[in-house]
């Protein structure tokens, strides 16, 4: 190879290196606690592909699932510090305590009302409040569906059946206070630790949306499932505001659009998954478990 050819090849290599290095102007590092197969994670994979496509690679997304970067408390702290740029999980009250409103028992009567609520101007105002605490929230979804109880002691068909049961609760003052008011003994812990806690007999039960129960294989260590549908919650995409503020205006618009589409998709997928609960009832029964439907004394609307 002549000197001239070497110079041309070297220049081409340098140009390629510079081009590759400049392909992404911004990196959005995201993490959540659910496994990669979960609806939450799958929708964030779509978010990654769609955001990178629409920004022509100017924003690169790095996803971490299954608690790879810590539990939900730790991931939320990382978003606060800027080590992570985004997360979805149970510590949305850090962004604004107003999100606790969405966890009040019997707040809504089913999916239609909850989807209307998270898409409302009221929710937009709550999202805006997060800015004062250092977060940007482009969209809010529904936290995986409506909650069901599981436990290893007895079927739960009324409030009285909760009395004295050691129920795992999220690390949330509101959830702990609600559990106490219902007569259970709340035990606060990350949900990722619940499976082992059941095996060791540390707790008797828990409550979560059916999809989350199956994602974390809780059916393997619990005897009774009650389709109580007593509450749900918000699922905001929580973004470090300093990172978001560093985006040019055109990328902000694209980022927000993709986020809103992602959370809407997530709601639809969770709703469809919950509608298939009849099949999961059969799985539960084949495992020798018991399915209970909460009765009228509890006031629950059981949707099968």
ZAMARGU-4260 file (C-alpha; in steps of 0.2 Angstrom, whole numbers, plus 5000, padded with zeros to 4 digits):
<rodrens>
0) 5000/5000/5000 | 5007/5017/4995 | 5009/5031/5007 | 4994/5040/4999 | 4983/5025/5000
5) 4988/5023/5019 | 4984/5041/5022 | 4967/5039/5013 | 4963/5023/5023 | 4968/5031/5039
10) 4957/5047/5036 | 4943/5035/5031 | 4945/5026/5048 | 4946/5042/5058 | 4930/5048/5049
15) 4921/5032/5053 | 4927/5032/5071 | 4921/5050/5073 | 4905/5046/5065 | 4902/5031/5076
20) 4907/5040/5092 | 4895/5055/5087 | 4880/5043/5083 | 4872/5046/5100 | 4872/5063/5107
25) 4863/5058/5123 | 4862/5042/5132 | 4846/5037/5142 | 4850/5024/5155 | 4834/5016/5161
30) 4831/5002/5174 | 4816/4993/5182 | 4813/4978/5194 | 4803/4967/5183 | 4811/4953/5173
35) 4814/4956/5154 | 4798/4945/5150 | 4786/4957/5159 | 4775/4969/5151 | 4784/4984/5159
40) 4801/4978/5152 | 4794/4973/5135 | 4786/4990/5133 | 4803/4999/5137 | 4811/4988/5124
45) 4799/4995/5112 | 4803/5013/5119 | 4821/5010/5116 | 4819/5004/5098 | 4806/5018/5094
50) 4816/5032/5102 | 4832/5028/5094 | 4823/5026/5077 | 4814/5043/5078 | 4829/5052/5084
55) 4840/5045/5070 | 4851/5038/5084 | 4854/5054/5093 | 4847/5047/5109 | 4854/5030/5114
60) 4844/5020/5126 | 4852/5007/5138 | 4839/4996/5147 | 4842/4986/5163 | 4829/4974/5169
65) 4826/4961/5183 | 4834/4972/5197 | 4851/4972/5188 | 4855/4989/5196 | 4847/4987/5213
70) 4829/4986/5220 | 4816/4999/5217 | 4822/5011/5231 | 4840/5010/5225 | 4835/5013/5207
75) 4824/5028/5212 | 4839/5035/5221 | 4850/5033/5206 | 4838/5043/5195 | 4838/5057/5208
80) 4857/5057/5208 | 4858/5056/5189 | 4867/5039/5189 | 4851/5033/5180 | 4841/5044/5169
85) 4824/5035/5171 | 4814/5021/5180 | 4797/5015/5183 | 4792/5008/5200 | 4785/5010/5217
90) 4793/5026/5223 | 4783/5038/5212 | 4779/5048/5228 | 4797/5054/5228 | 4792/5064/5212
95) 4777/5071/5220 | 4767/5064/5235 | 4751/5068/5225 | 4753/5052/5216 | 4748/5043/5232
100) 4730/5048/5228 | 4730/5035/5214 | 4732/5021/5227 | 4717/5025/5238 | 4706/5009/5239
105) 4690/5009/5228 | 4696/5025/5220 | 4689/5019/5203 | 4678/5006/5196 | 4688/4997/5183
110) 4700/5000/5169 | 4690/5012/5159 | 4689/5025/5174 | 4707/5022/5178 | 4713/5025/5160
115) 4702/5040/5159 | 4711/5047/5175 | 4729/5044/5170 | 4725/5053/5153 | 4717/5068/5161
120) 4722/5086/5164 | 4722/5082/5182 | 4736/5069/5180 | 4745/5081/5169 | 4745/5094/5183
125) 4752/5081/5195 | 4766/5077/5182 | 4770/5095/5182 | 4772/5096/5201 | 4787/5083/5199
130) 4798/5097/5191 | 4800/5106/5208 | 4808/5090/5215 | 4820/5087/5200 | 4810/5075/5189
135) 4802/5076/5172 | 4787/5065/5170 | 4781/5064/5151 | 4767/5051/5154 | 4759/5041/5168
140) 4751/5024/5165 | 4742/5011/5177 | 4753/5001/5188 | 4751/4984/5181 | 4733/4982/5184
145) 4721/4979/5199 | 4728/4971/5215 | 4724/4953/5221 | 4728/4945/5237 | 4738/4929/5240
150) 4742/4920/5256 | 4746/4903/5264 | 4734/4904/5278 | 4716/4905/5272 | 4705/4911/5258
155) 4701/4930/5260 | 4683/4933/5256 | 4680/4947/5268 | 4690/4961/5277 | 4689/4950/5293
160) 4700/4937/5284 | 4714/4949/5284 | 4715/4950/5302 | 4732/4945/5309 | 4740/4940/5293
165) 4757/4946/5290 | 4756/4954/5273 | 4770/4961/5263 | 4768/4979/5259 | 4778/4991/5248
170) 4789/5003/5257 | 4776/5016/5257 | 4768/5025/5272 | 4751/5025/5263 | 4751/5006/5259
175) 4757/5002/5277 | 4743/5013/5285 | 4730/5005/5273 | 4736/4987/5278 | 4735/4992/5296
180) 4717/4999/5294 | 4712/4983/5286 | 4718/4973/5301 | 4733/4964/5294 | 4751/4966/5300
185) 4760/4975/5287 | 4778/4969/5283 | 4787/4982/5272 | 4800/4975/5260 | 4805/4975/5241
190) 4794/4964/5231 | 4809/4955/5224 | 4813/4948/5242 | 4795/4942/5244 | 4798/4925/5236
195) 4811/4920/5248 | 4802/4927/5263 | 4787/4916/5259 | 4799/4900/5258 | 4806/4905/5275
200) 4789/4908/5283 | 4793/4927/5287 | 4777/4933/5279 | 4759/4925/5276 | 4754/4935/5260
205) 4755/4949/5249 | 4744/4959/5236 | 4749/4964/5218 | 4741/4964/5201 | 4740/4946/5194
210) 4753/4949/5180 | 4766/4954/5193 | 4761/4939/5204 | 4765/4928/5189 | 4781/4938/5184
215) 4789/4935/5201 | 4782/4917/5202 | 4773/4920/5218 | 4761/4905/5213 | 4775/4893/5217
220) 4775/4898/5236 | 4757/4903/5240 | 4741/4893/5242 | 4727/4905/5240 | 4723/4918/5227
225) 4709/4931/5230 | 4703/4942/5215 | 4700/4957/5226 | 4703/4971/5214 | 4704/4983/5229
230) 4716/4996/5222 | 4728/5000/5208 | 4741/5014/5207 | 4751/5025/5195 | 4765/5020/5183
235) 4774/5036/5178 | 4790/5036/5168 | 4801/5045/5180 | 4815/5055/5172 | 4830/5065/5179
240) 4825/5083/5175 | 4843/5089/5173 | 4846/5076/5159 | 4830/5080/5151 | 4833/5099/5151
245) 4849/5096/5142 | 4840/5089/5127 | 4837/5101/5112 | 4818/5106/5110 | 4816/5094/5095
250) 4822/5079/5105 | 4811/5084/5120 | 4796/5083/5109 | 4801/5066/5102 | 4805/5059/5119
255) 4789/5064/5126 | 4779/5057/5112 | 4787/5040/5113 | 4785/5040/5131 | 4766/5043/5130
260) 4764/5030/5117 | 4774/5018/5128 | 4763/5020/5143 | 4747/5019/5133 | 4753/5003/5126
265) 4758/4996/5143 | 4741/5000/5149 | 4733/4990/5135 | 4744/4976/5137 | 4742/4974/5156
270) 4723/4976/5153 | 4723/4961/5141 | 4734/4951/5152 | 4722/4953/5167 | 4708/4948/5156
275) 4716/4931/5154 | 4715/4928/5172 | 4703/4913/5169 | 4717/4903/5161 | 4728/4908/5176
280) 4715/4902/5188 | 4716/4885/5179 | 4735/4885/5182 | 4733/4889/5200 | 4721/4875/5202
285) 4733/4863/5194 | 4746/4868/5206 | 4735/4862/5220 | 4731/4880/5225 | 4714/4888/5230
290) 4706/4902/5221 | 4694/4913/5231 | 4682/4927/5226 | 4680/4940/5238 | 4661/4942/5244
295) 4649/4956/5245 | 4655/4960/5263 | 4671/4966/5256 | 4663/4976/5243 | 4675/4971/5229
300) 4670/4970/5211 | 4677/4953/5205 | 4680/4954/5186 | 4683/4937/5179
</rodrens>
